[in-house]
Amino acid sequence: MKVIYIPMILFMGISGAFGAFFFKKGSIKIKNIKTFLLNPYIYLGGFFYVLSSILNIVLLRKLPYITVISFGTLIYIWSFLLSLILLKERISVYKIVGVSLIIIGVIFAALNFYK
């Protein structure tokens, strides 16, 4: 029964990461309130953040808090990949170590999830 929540958890993380990605893209072009209000990236970022939040609320109703929060850290992994692939940002050793630790933490959370 719990397996049905895994796609929702993954999509929650991906949505949050795309929200941050679009806010980053939109923030580059903001010069004043007019460019802010007319910037489609800001609206896309808001859409994805709201979608992620709605999924978070739904999952919190169905799963233990610690499970949702633990799997919610996947947003950092998706953000890492988006910054690397789409934004061409430099990735330091510290970031790789940090993401690796998050992956280890999610694995431990997943082991508890299937008990």
RABELDA-V716401 format. One record per backbone hydrogen bond with DSSP energy under -1.0 kcal/mol. CO is the residue of the C=O (numbers start at 1). NH is the residue of the N-H. E is the energy in kcal/mol with one decimal. If there is no record, write none. Layout:
co=CO nh=NH e=E
co=CO nh=NH e=E
//
This chain:
co=1 nh=4 e=-1.1
co=2 nh=5 e=-1.8
co=3 nh=6 e=-1.3
co=5 nh=9 e=-2.5
co=6 nh=10 e=-2.6
co=7 nh=11 e=-2.6
co=8 nh=12 e=-2.3
co=9 nh=13 e=-1.9
co=10 nh=14 e=-2.3
co=11 nh=15 e=-2.7
co=12 nh=16 e=-2.1
co=13 nh=17 e=-2.1
co=14 nh=18 e=-2.4
co=15 nh=19 e=-2.2
co=16 nh=20 e=-2.1
co=17 nh=21 e=-2.3
co=18 nh=22 e=-2.7
co=19 nh=23 e=-2.0
co=20 nh=24 e=-2.3
co=21 nh=25 e=-2.5
co=22 nh=26 e=-2.6
co=23 nh=27 e=-2.3
co=32 nh=36 e=-1.8
co=33 nh=37 e=-2.6
co=34 nh=38 e=-1.9
co=36 nh=39 e=-1.1
co=39 nh=43 e=-1.1
co=40 nh=44 e=-2.3
co=41 nh=45 e=-2.7
co=42 nh=46 e=-2.3
co=43 nh=47 e=-2.5
co=44 nh=48 e=-2.5
co=45 nh=49 e=-2.2
co=46 nh=50 e=-2.6
co=47 nh=51 e=-2.6
co=48 nh=52 e=-2.4
co=49 nh=53 e=-2.3
co=50 nh=54 e=-2.6
co=51 nh=55 e=-2.3
co=52 nh=56 e=-2.2
co=53 nh=57 e=-2.3
co=54 nh=58 e=-2.4
co=55 nh=59 e=-2.7
co=56 nh=60 e=-2.4
co=57 nh=61 e=-1.3
co=59 nh=63 e=-2.9
co=64 nh=68 e=-2.0
co=65 nh=69 e=-2.6
co=66 nh=70 e=-2.1
co=67 nh=71 e=-2.5
co=68 nh=72 e=-1.8
co=71 nh=74 e=-1.8
co=72 nh=75 e=-1.8
co=73 nh=76 e=-1.6
co=74 nh=78 e=-2.4
co=75 nh=79 e=-2.6
co=76 nh=80 e=-2.0
co=77 nh=81 e=-2.2
co=78 nh=82 e=-2.7
co=79 nh=83 e=-2.6
co=80 nh=84 e=-1.8
co=81 nh=85 e=-3.0
co=82 nh=86 e=-2.0
co=82 nh=87 e=-1.5
co=83 nh=89 e=-2.8
co=92 nh=96 e=-1.9
co=93 nh=97 e=-2.6
co=94 nh=98 e=-2.5
co=95 nh=99 e=-2.7
co=96 nh=100 e=-2.2
co=97 nh=101 e=-2.3
co=98 nh=102 e=-2.0
co=99 nh=103 e=-2.4
co=100 nh=104 e=-2.2
co=101 nh=105 e=-2.4
co=102 nh=106 e=-2.6
co=103 nh=107 e=-2.2
co=104 nh=108 e=-2.2
co=105 nh=109 e=-2.3
co=106 nh=110 e=-2.7
co=107 nh=111 e=-2.2
co=108 nh=112 e=-1.6
co=109 nh=113 e=-1.8
co=110 nh=114 e=-1.5
co=112 nh=115 e=-1.2
//
